[in-house]
Amino acid sequence: MKSLFLDNLAGISAYGLLGIIVLLVGYFALDVVTPGRLRDLLWRESNQNAVLLTSGFLISLGVVYAASARAGFMTDQLWQGLLFAALYSLVAIAVMCFSFVLIDWLTPGRLGELLMSGNTAVVWVNIVVFVTLGVSMGATL
């Protein structure tokens, strides 16, 4: 009983720390594909579009991470599960950032500038794409 508890404690701690790292990597990846510094847009300017976009991105990434952590937790070794969860999450980050760039390429105007100008319709389209990708990628695990 004690061994199971300690194993689970180690697992939840490791997955929790990895989750923080995954969210940070996702945040910085989103910062790369959006104009301006996301940190300034969120905390200094209180840009609602930036808040919505970042929230949608991180929630979607959280869905994929939760599914990958659950799938990884079923492996025999903790390190294997953590590795799988990290790799799946990196793929999700790449796919969601690519979707942002693809939408920018397919639509008129600069998507990043439209997002930051107050055009909430554009933000909601991106959020729906992020959530759809997150749910569909998470469902495959």
NULUM-442803 format. One line per field, with one value per residue: x, y, z of N, C-alpha, C, CB in turn; residue number from 1. Coordinates in Angstrom, 3 decimals. Glycine has a CB too. Example, Ala and Ser with C-alpha at 12.3 -4.5 7.8 and 13.67 -1.06 7.14 Angstrom:
2
n_px <- 13.190 / 12.850
n_py <- -5.690 / -2.250
n_pz <- 7.800 / 7.080
ca_px <- 12.300 / 13.670
ca_py <- -4.500 / -1.060
ca_pz <- 7.800 / 7.140
c_px <- 13.200 / 12.900
c_py <- -3.300 / 0.030
c_pz <- 7.800 / 7.870
cb_px <- 11.308 / 14.084
cb_py <- -4.473 / -0.598
cb_pz <- 9.046 / 5.725
nr <- 1 / 2
***
This chain:
141
n_px <- 0.824 / 1.876 / 3.975 / 2.612 / 1.312 / 3.537 / 4.625 / 2.527 / 2.531 / 5.024 / 4.556 / 2.388 / 3.606 / 5.736 / 4.332 / 2.880 / 4.893 / 5.938 / 3.679 / 3.557 / 5.874 / 5.201 / 3.013 / 4.330 / 6.147 / 4.284 / 3.059 / 5.227 / 5.699 / 3.323 / 3.667 / 5.701 / 4.430 / 2.534 / 2.005 / 4.016 / 4.884 / 3.631 / 3.438 / 3.422 / 1.081 / -0.830 / -0.494 / 0.285 / -1.143 / -3.641 / -5.021 / -7.860 / -8.336 / -5.877 / -5.850 / -8.058 / -7.208 / -4.807 / -5.802 / -7.571 / -5.708 / -4.040 / -5.887 / -6.673 / -4.235 / -3.924 / -5.920 / -4.881 / -2.510 / -3.501 / -4.776 / -2.564 / -0.973 / -2.549 / -2.579 / 0.166 / 0.612 / -0.161 / 1.914 / 4.678 / 6.882 / 7.696 / 9.295 / 8.979 / 6.283 / 6.302 / 8.000 / 6.506 / 4.235 / 5.408 / 6.372 / 3.983 / 2.698 / 4.408 / 4.055 / 1.365 / 1.581 / 3.095 / 1.315 / -0.913 / 0.233 / 1.016 / -1.530 / -2.433 / -0.645 / -1.321 / -4.036 / -3.590 / -2.244 / -4.201 / -6.256 / -7.455 / -5.370 / -3.204 / -3.231 / -2.377 / -2.240 / -4.934 / -6.055 / -5.057 / -6.147 / -8.705 / -10.636 / -12.831 / -14.121 / -12.276 / -10.616 / -12.282 / -12.657 / -10.085 / -9.858 / -11.823 / -10.688 / -8.300 / -9.391 / -10.828 / -8.738 / -7.255 / -9.070 / -9.532 / -6.928 / -6.342 / -8.278 / -7.311 / -5.486
n_py <- -1.198 / 1.267 / 1.518 / 1.741 / 4.167 / 5.902 / 5.572 / 6.604 / 9.211 / 10.106 / 9.933 / 11.760 / 14.114 / 14.333 / 14.425 / 16.736 / 18.723 / 18.432 / 19.204 / 21.951 / 22.794 / 22.113 / 23.848 / 26.309 / 26.151 / 26.016 / 28.534 / 30.263 / 29.456 / 30.257 / 32.963 / 33.449 / 33.227 / 35.219 / 38.777 / 41.313 / 41.421 / 38.872 / 38.793 / 41.534 / 42.331 / 40.868 / 41.406 / 44.100 / 45.690 / 44.602 / 43.315 / 42.110 / 40.363 / 39.082 / 37.786 / 36.033 / 34.485 / 33.325 / 31.939 / 30.104 / 28.649 / 27.546 / 26.072 / 24.178 / 22.923 / 21.895 / 19.943 / 18.075 / 17.460 / 16.345 / 14.046 / 12.770 / 12.402 / 10.660 / 8.464 / 7.966 / 7.330 / 4.774 / 3.231 / 1.012 / 2.146 / 5.133 / 7.144 / 6.595 / 7.189 / 9.922 / 10.845 / 10.169 / 11.795 / 14.331 / 14.413 / 14.064 / 16.385 / 18.350 / 17.912 / 18.677 / 21.411 / 22.297 / 21.698 / 23.313 / 25.888 / 25.899 / 25.841 / 28.395 / 29.958 / 28.973 / 29.750 / 32.482 / 32.735 / 31.948 / 33.801 / 37.185 / 40.041 / 40.663 / 38.248 / 38.271 / 41.034 / 41.730 / 40.270 / 41.605 / 44.067 / 44.352 / 42.901 / 40.700 / 38.541 / 37.187 / 36.208 / 34.366 / 32.470 / 31.391 / 30.353 / 28.351 / 26.680 / 25.955 / 24.617 / 22.551 / 21.170 / 20.464 / 18.807 / 16.791 / 15.764 / 14.953 / 12.981 / 10.919 / 9.616
n_pz <- 0.000 / 0.876 / -0.931 / -3.370 / -2.937 / -2.745 / -5.301 / -6.867 / -5.875 / -6.742 / -9.482 / -9.925 / -9.144 / -10.971 / -13.430 / -12.963 / -12.823 / -15.407 / -16.828 / -16.224 / -17.546 / -20.197 / -20.649 / -20.417 / -22.584 / -24.661 / -24.347 / -24.957 / -27.586 / -28.824 / -28.467 / -30.276 / -32.788 / -32.760 / -33.123 / -31.534 / -28.002 / -26.155 / -23.410 / -22.678 / -24.007 / -22.604 / -19.746 / -19.377 / -21.230 / -21.083 / -23.176 / -24.520 / -26.667 / -26.917 / -24.469 / -24.764 / -26.992 / -26.027 / -23.812 / -25.051 / -26.540 / -24.516 / -22.994 / -24.887 / -25.328 / -22.798 / -22.797 / -24.614 / -23.271 / -20.882 / -21.878 / -23.016 / -20.788 / -19.321 / -21.053 / -21.089 / -18.433 / -18.270 / -19.061 / -18.325 / -17.139 / -15.442 / -16.609 / -19.325 / -19.785 / -19.179 / -21.179 / -23.489 / -23.038 / -23.122 / -25.769 / -27.297 / -26.519 / -27.527 / -30.255 / -30.443 / -29.805 / -31.994 / -34.121 / -33.481 / -33.543 / -36.210 / -37.355 / -36.757 / -38.277 / -40.820 / -41.060 / -41.063 / -43.477 / -45.300 / -45.087 / -45.699 / -45.094 / -42.235 / -39.882 / -37.188 / -36.661 / -37.029 / -34.945 / -32.719 / -32.993 / -32.101 / -33.339 / -32.633 / -33.832 / -35.415 / -33.444 / -32.137 / -34.155 / -34.326 / -31.727 / -31.787 / -33.717 / -32.365 / -30.084 / -31.322 / -32.574 / -30.285 / -28.867 / -30.785 / -31.212 / -28.604 / -28.293 / -29.804 / -28.306
ca_px <- 0.000 / 2.757 / 4.716 / 1.690 / 1.130 / 4.761 / 4.704 / 1.541 / 2.998 / 6.097 / 3.947 / 1.618 / 4.564 / 6.455 / 3.405 / 2.552 / 6.016 / 5.967 / 2.553 / 3.974 / 6.836 / 4.453 / 2.248 / 5.284 / 6.615 / 3.151 / 2.912 / 6.297 / 5.482 / 2.263 / 4.274 / 6.499 / 3.590 / 1.677 / 2.797 / 4.228 / 5.206 / 2.402 / 3.474 / 2.967 / -0.325 / -1.677 / -0.417 / 0.407 / -2.200 / -4.907 / -5.654 / -8.833 / -8.134 / -4.703 / -6.277 / -8.898 / -6.397 / -3.900 / -6.613 / -8.010 / -4.537 / -3.582 / -6.917 / -6.567 / -3.002 / -4.209 / -6.701 / -3.944 / -1.589 / -4.229 / -4.953 / -1.263 / -0.531 / -3.343 / -2.056 / 1.527 / 0.583 / -0.434 / 3.146 / 5.296 / 7.909 / 7.314 / 10.028 / 8.386 / 5.043 / 6.655 / 8.538 / 5.378 / 3.410 / 6.151 / 6.401 / 2.632 / 2.404 / 5.178 / 3.353 / 0.163 / 2.012 / 3.476 / 0.116 / -1.749 / 0.923 / 0.891 / -2.898 / -2.482 / 0.075 / -2.108 / -5.189 / -3.038 / -1.903 / -5.410 / -7.222 / -6.929 / -4.788 / -2.312 / -4.062 / -1.907 / -2.652 / -6.385 / -6.338 / -4.698 / -6.822 / -10.035 / -11.536 / -13.068 / -14.566 / -11.076 / -10.144 / -13.142 / -12.359 / -8.852 / -10.136 / -12.538 / -9.703 / -7.443 / -10.140 / -11.108 / -7.490 / -6.924 / -9.982 / -9.325 / -5.639 / -6.478 / -9.125 / -6.564 / -4.550
ca_py <- 0.000 / 2.424 / 1.584 / 2.264 / 5.590 / 6.621 / 5.559 / 7.569 / 10.544 / 10.438 / 10.132 / 13.009 / 15.224 / 14.428 / 14.888 / 18.129 / 19.558 / 18.397 / 20.019 / 23.358 / 23.008 / 22.059 / 25.095 / 27.392 / 26.003 / 26.415 / 29.988 / 30.914 / 29.158 / 31.166 / 34.295 / 33.543 / 33.380 / 36.405 / 40.006 / 41.945 / 40.524 / 38.380 / 39.210 / 42.929 / 42.387 / 40.291 / 41.992 / 45.568 / 46.320 / 43.886 / 43.118 / 41.021 / 39.377 / 38.290 / 36.924 / 34.970 / 33.613 / 32.569 / 31.010 / 29.028 / 27.844 / 26.783 / 25.082 / 23.107 / 22.201 / 21.142 / 18.750 / 17.111 / 17.012 / 15.449 / 12.760 / 12.119 / 11.974 / 9.466 / 7.367 / 7.693 / 6.762 / 3.342 / 2.518 / 0.336 / 2.996 / 6.538 / 7.955 / 6.393 / 7.961 / 11.343 / 11.093 / 10.156 / 12.985 / 15.494 / 14.381 / 14.335 / 17.799 / 19.138 / 17.789 / 19.510 / 22.809 / 22.554 / 21.668 / 24.493 / 27.069 / 25.809 / 26.224 / 29.856 / 30.451 / 28.595 / 30.657 / 33.780 / 32.664 / 31.759 / 34.888 / 38.499 / 40.832 / 39.973 / 37.702 / 38.771 / 42.431 / 41.728 / 39.777 / 42.585 / 45.338 / 44.392 / 42.085 / 39.494 / 37.427 / 36.463 / 35.502 / 33.207 / 31.451 / 30.727 / 29.568 / 27.140 / 25.811 / 25.412 / 23.655 / 21.385 / 20.419 / 19.888 / 17.694 / 15.682 / 15.134 / 14.268 / 11.793 / 9.838 / 8.969
ca_pz <- 0.000 / 0.968 / -2.183 / -4.382 / -2.635 / -3.113 / -6.765 / -7.366 / -5.492 / -7.687 / -10.798 / -10.005 / -9.055 / -12.242 / -14.461 / -12.659 / -13.263 / -16.870 / -17.290 / -16.155 / -18.632 / -21.465 / -20.784 / -20.684 / -23.969 / -25.499 / -24.245 / -25.716 / -29.009 / -29.277 / -28.495 / -31.503 / -33.978 / -32.650 / -33.152 / -30.235 / -26.892 / -25.544 / -21.999 / -22.601 / -24.424 / -21.556 / -18.413 / -19.365 / -22.023 / -20.831 / -24.475 / -24.383 / -27.736 / -26.550 / -23.359 / -25.324 / -27.841 / -25.165 / -23.012 / -25.937 / -26.884 / -23.359 / -22.653 / -25.883 / -25.019 / -21.580 / -23.169 / -25.202 / -22.226 / -19.975 / -22.564 / -23.188 / -19.460 / -18.986 / -21.870 / -20.639 / -17.090 / -18.416 / -19.402 / -17.182 / -16.542 / -15.327 / -17.575 / -20.651 / -19.815 / -19.240 / -22.519 / -24.421 / -22.792 / -23.609 / -27.237 / -27.791 / -26.271 / -28.496 / -31.538 / -30.347 / -29.886 / -33.387 / -34.965 / -33.213 / -34.078 / -37.661 / -37.734 / -36.685 / -39.456 / -41.994 / -41.125 / -41.458 / -44.892 / -46.106 / -44.913 / -46.078 / -44.009 / -41.304 / -38.817 / -35.897 / -36.505 / -36.847 / -33.601 / -31.709 / -33.267 / -31.512 / -34.149 / -31.837 / -34.681 / -35.814 / -32.256 / -31.884 / -35.169 / -33.905 / -30.525 / -32.210 / -34.371 / -31.307 / -29.268 / -32.164 / -32.699 / -28.985 / -28.567 / -31.725 / -30.925 / -27.322 / -28.456 / -30.457 / -27.364
c_px <- 0.868 / 3.541 / 3.856 / 1.477 / 2.352 / 4.950 / 3.743 / 1.946 / 4.114 / 5.520 / 3.216 / 2.537 / 5.282 / 5.553 / 2.983 / 3.651 / 6.122 / 4.835 / 2.880 / 4.921 / 6.126 / 3.679 / 3.167 / 5.801 / 5.511 / 2.955 / 3.972 / 6.187 / 4.393 / 2.798 / 5.069 / 5.616 / 2.639 / 2.543 / 2.929 / 4.599 / 3.915 / 2.313 / 2.954 / 1.491 / -1.256 / -1.669 / -0.312 / -0.755 / -3.578 / -5.711 / -6.557 / -8.672 / -6.941 / -5.041 / -7.097 / -8.072 / -5.486 / -4.659 / -7.082 / -6.874 / -4.136 / -4.607 / -6.832 / -5.324 / -3.189 / -5.004 / -5.769 / -3.003 / -2.274 / -4.414 / -3.622 / -0.704 / -1.267 / -2.838 / -0.654 / 1.586 / 0.329 / 0.813 / 3.744 / 6.286 / 7.464 / 8.007 / 9.463 / 7.107 / 5.308 / 7.184 / 7.419 / 4.529 / 4.099 / 6.137 / 5.032 / 2.291 / 3.163 / 4.544 / 2.116 / 0.511 / 2.341 / 2.251 / -0.731 / -1.083 / 0.859 / -0.507 / -3.057 / -1.827 / -0.713 / -3.333 / -4.734 / -2.773 / -3.152 / -6.398 / -6.601 / -6.397 / -3.858 / -3.123 / -3.655 / -2.331 / -4.157 / -6.762 / -6.106 / -5.412 / -8.205 / -11.060 / -11.769 / -13.525 / -13.377 / -10.544 / -10.962 / -12.933 / -11.104 / -9.060 / -10.839 / -11.579 / -8.799 / -8.160 / -10.439 / -9.859 / -7.128 / -7.774 / -9.719 / -7.978 / -5.696 / -7.273 / -8.370 / -5.667 / -5.220
c_py <- 1.263 / 2.621 / 2.163 / 3.759 / 6.390 / 6.665 / 6.581 / 9.000 / 11.007 / 10.735 / 11.453 / 14.223 / 15.428 / 14.945 / 16.338 / 19.075 / 19.591 / 19.237 / 21.501 / 23.678 / 23.037 / 23.358 / 26.281 / 27.336 / 26.418 / 27.916 / 30.690 / 30.629 / 30.059 / 32.588 / 34.506 / 33.832 / 34.573 / 37.658 / 40.608 / 40.913 / 40.145 / 38.801 / 40.633 / 43.050 / 41.891 / 41.117 / 43.507 / 46.249 / 45.718 / 43.706 / 41.886 / 39.951 / 38.479 / 37.324 / 35.749 / 33.969 / 32.722 / 31.540 / 29.831 / 28.080 / 26.949 / 25.748 / 23.893 / 22.265 / 21.361 / 19.875 / 17.672 / 16.573 / 16.038 / 14.069 / 12.026 / 11.653 / 10.710 / 8.260 / 6.971 / 7.036 / 5.258 / 2.545 / 1.908 / 1.224 / 4.455 / 7.383 / 7.802 / 7.211 / 9.447 / 11.714 / 11.138 / 11.415 / 14.238 / 15.543 / 14.669 / 15.816 / 18.703 / 19.079 / 18.680 / 20.990 / 23.162 / 22.619 / 22.918 / 25.780 / 27.075 / 26.221 / 27.738 / 30.463 / 30.150 / 29.492 / 32.044 / 33.802 / 32.612 / 32.916 / 36.220 / 39.253 / 39.994 / 39.535 / 38.237 / 40.201 / 42.540 / 41.276 / 40.854 / 43.920 / 45.437 / 43.600 / 40.756 / 38.304 / 36.554 / 35.643 / 34.236 / 32.111 / 30.681 / 29.877 / 28.267 / 26.165 / 25.165 / 24.326 / 22.387 / 20.526 / 19.735 / 18.681 / 16.515 / 14.998 / 14.365 / 12.982 / 10.629 / 9.076 / 7.947
c_pz <- 0.000 / -0.329 / -3.308 / -4.189 / -3.072 / -4.627 / -7.372 / -7.044 / -6.427 / -9.064 / -10.908 / -9.917 / -10.382 / -13.354 / -14.215 / -13.117 / -14.786 / -17.454 / -17.276 / -17.303 / -19.984 / -21.681 / -21.059 / -22.122 / -24.938 / -25.518 / -25.097 / -27.215 / -29.581 / -29.383 / -29.781 / -32.715 / -33.904 / -32.645 / -31.754 / -29.182 / -26.190 / -24.081 / -21.832 / -22.960 / -23.320 / -20.276 / -18.383 / -20.073 / -21.769 / -22.116 / -24.421 / -25.462 / -27.436 / -25.416 / -23.886 / -26.132 / -26.994 / -24.339 / -23.851 / -26.285 / -25.714 / -22.894 / -23.609 / -25.649 / -23.758 / -21.846 / -23.725 / -24.126 / -21.267 / -20.604 / -22.709 / -21.849 / -19.041 / -19.780 / -21.404 / -19.276 / -17.131 / -18.808 / -18.138 / -16.439 / -16.546 / -16.392 / -18.985 / -20.797 / -19.925 / -20.621 / -23.549 / -24.266 / -23.323 / -25.138 / -27.841 / -27.634 / -27.236 / -29.883 / -31.534 / -30.458 / -31.332 / -34.292 / -34.739 / -33.700 / -35.602 / -38.110 / -37.715 / -37.927 / -40.731 / -42.153 / -41.557 / -42.955 / -45.774 / -46.043 / -45.312 / -44.866 / -43.156 / -40.098 / -37.451 / -35.638 / -36.303 / -35.441 / -32.547 / -31.895 / -32.649 / -32.294 / -33.427 / -32.665 / -35.078 / -34.639 / -32.028 / -32.912 / -34.763 / -32.662 / -30.897 / -32.894 / -33.319 / -30.508 / -30.067 / -32.330 / -31.386 / -28.645 / -29.501 / -31.495 / -29.609 / -27.434 / -29.089 / -29.493 / -26.482
cb_px <- -0.937 / 3.719 / 5.223 / 0.340 / 0.869 / 5.978 / 4.393 / 0.164 / 3.490 / 7.121 / 2.996 / 0.563 / 5.589 / 7.030 / 2.168 / 2.313 / 7.330 / 5.867 / 1.330 / 4.652 / 7.918 / 3.481 / 1.423 / 6.463 / 7.058 / 1.886 / 3.020 / 7.659 / 5.100 / 1.053 / 5.185 / 7.291 / 2.794 / 0.798 / 2.163 / 2.978 / 6.209 / 2.323 / 4.905 / 3.806 / -0.537 / -1.228 / 0.737 / 1.714 / -1.871 / -5.753 / -4.586 / -10.243 / -7.933 / -3.537 / -7.101 / -9.995 / -5.557 / -3.126 / -7.824 / -8.602 / -3.360 / -3.260 / -8.336 / -6.544 / -1.822 / -4.957 / -7.801 / -3.132 / -1.039 / -5.601 / -5.589 / -0.273 / -0.756 / -4.854 / -2.031 / 2.312 / -0.485 / -1.522 / 4.167 / 5.995 / 9.242 / 7.652 / 11.502 / 8.093 / 4.219 / 7.700 / 9.563 / 4.513 / 3.117 / 7.605 / 6.901 / 1.597 / 2.753 / 6.626 / 2.957 / -0.572 / 3.241 / 4.437 / -0.718 / -2.048 / 2.397 / 1.203 / -3.928 / -1.780 / 1.485 / -2.541 / -5.915 / -1.740 / -1.027 / -6.098 / -7.719 / -8.013 / -5.883 / -1.120 / -3.987 / -0.411 / -2.226 / -7.052 / -5.477 / -3.217 / -6.930 / -10.490 / -10.951 / -14.090 / -15.286 / -9.995 / -10.217 / -14.599 / -12.173 / -7.767 / -10.995 / -13.705 / -8.853 / -6.986 / -11.455 / -11.633 / -6.352 / -7.076 / -11.454 / -9.413 / -4.520 / -7.130 / -10.341 / -5.729 / -3.884
cb_py <- -0.002 / 2.266 / 0.194 / 1.524 / 5.797 / 5.966 / 4.150 / 7.276 / 10.548 / 9.287 / 9.010 / 13.065 / 14.967 / 13.067 / 13.982 / 18.300 / 19.044 / 16.948 / 19.761 / 23.668 / 21.907 / 20.848 / 25.357 / 27.319 / 24.539 / 25.748 / 30.446 / 30.453 / 27.670 / 31.120 / 34.496 / 32.246 / 32.126 / 36.343 / 41.026 / 42.710 / 41.186 / 36.857 / 39.108 / 43.817 / 41.557 / 38.881 / 41.426 / 45.991 / 46.211 / 44.642 / 42.968 / 41.579 / 40.080 / 39.212 / 37.732 / 35.573 / 34.452 / 33.513 / 31.735 / 29.606 / 28.749 / 27.725 / 25.718 / 23.689 / 23.185 / 22.008 / 19.111 / 17.765 / 18.216 / 16.051 / 12.974 / 13.072 / 13.093 / 9.709 / 7.766 / 8.957 / 7.452 / 3.127 / 3.469 / -0.920 / 2.842 / 7.071 / 7.577 / 4.898 / 7.681 / 11.685 / 10.014 / 8.905 / 13.140 / 15.463 / 13.025 / 13.467 / 18.169 / 18.636 / 16.310 / 19.241 / 23.065 / 21.470 / 20.399 / 24.600 / 27.104 / 24.387 / 25.572 / 30.365 / 29.817 / 27.129 / 30.729 / 34.086 / 31.446 / 30.518 / 34.947 / 39.327 / 41.435 / 40.885 / 36.190 / 38.671 / 43.254 / 40.823 / 38.560 / 42.800 / 45.542 / 45.801 / 41.852 / 39.777 / 37.957 / 37.440 / 36.415 / 33.626 / 32.102 / 31.755 / 30.378 / 27.500 / 26.614 / 26.533 / 24.284 / 21.827 / 21.345 / 20.924 / 18.150 / 16.187 / 16.189 / 15.176 / 12.132 / 10.398 / 10.003
cb_pz <- 1.213 / 2.150 / -2.568 / -4.323 / -1.129 / -2.456 / -7.310 / -6.772 / -4.030 / -7.778 / -11.101 / -8.883 / -7.935 / -12.629 / -14.510 / -11.166 / -12.659 / -17.377 / -16.432 / -14.796 / -18.623 / -21.479 / -19.517 / -19.700 / -24.251 / -25.021 / -22.769 / -25.200 / -29.206 / -28.316 / -27.271 / -31.728 / -34.196 / -31.367 / -34.108 / -29.802 / -25.895 / -25.661 / -21.443 / -23.530 / -25.694 / -21.248 / -17.704 / -20.018 / -23.488 / -19.789 / -25.594 / -24.431 / -29.085 / -26.139 / -22.323 / -26.207 / -28.823 / -24.244 / -22.408 / -27.208 / -27.289 / -22.220 / -22.706 / -27.300 / -24.844 / -20.605 / -24.219 / -26.351 / -21.450 / -19.608 / -23.948 / -23.869 / -18.424 / -19.277 / -23.362 / -20.610 / -16.247 / -19.455 / -20.088 / -17.644 / -17.294 / -13.931 / -17.563 / -20.892 / -18.580 / -18.167 / -22.900 / -24.201 / -21.286 / -23.090 / -27.723 / -27.043 / -24.828 / -28.561 / -31.814 / -29.027 / -28.972 / -33.887 / -34.679 / -31.713 / -33.604 / -38.138 / -36.788 / -35.398 / -39.536 / -41.895 / -39.755 / -40.679 / -45.157 / -45.673 / -43.455 / -46.774 / -43.141 / -40.874 / -38.822 / -35.820 / -37.725 / -37.886 / -33.297 / -31.721 / -34.742 / -31.392 / -35.586 / -30.779 / -35.945 / -36.328 / -31.021 / -31.874 / -36.575 / -33.646 / -29.530 / -33.165 / -35.397 / -30.368 / -28.759 / -33.541 / -33.141 / -27.911 / -28.689 / -33.172 / -30.875 / -26.317 / -29.303 / -31.583 / -26.495
nr <- 1 / 2 / 3 / 4 / 5 / 6 / 7 / 8 / 9 / 10 / 11 / 12 / 13 / 14 / 15 / 16 / 17 / 18 / 19 / 20 / 21 / 22 / 23 / 24 / 25 / 26 / 27 / 28 / 29 / 30 / 31 / 32 / 33 / 34 / 35 / 36 / 37 / 38 / 39 / 40 / 41 / 42 / 43 / 44 / 45 / 46 / 47 / 48 / 49 / 50 / 51 / 52 / 53 / 54 / 55 / 56 / 57 / 58 / 59 / 60 / 61 / 62 / 63 / 64 / 65 / 66 / 67 / 68 / 69 / 70 / 71 / 72 / 73 / 74 / 75 / 76 / 77 / 78 / 79 / 80 / 81 / 82 / 83 / 84 / 85 / 86 / 87 / 88 / 89 / 90 / 91 / 92 / 93 / 94 / 95 / 96 / 97 / 98 / 99 / 100 / 101 / 102 / 103 / 104 / 105 / 106 / 107 / 108 / 109 / 110 / 111 / 112 / 113 / 114 / 115 / 116 / 117 / 118 / 119 / 120 / 121 / 122 / 123 / 124 / 125 / 126 / 127 / 128 / 129 / 130 / 131 / 132 / 133 / 134 / 135 / 136 / 137 / 138 / 139 / 140 / 141
***
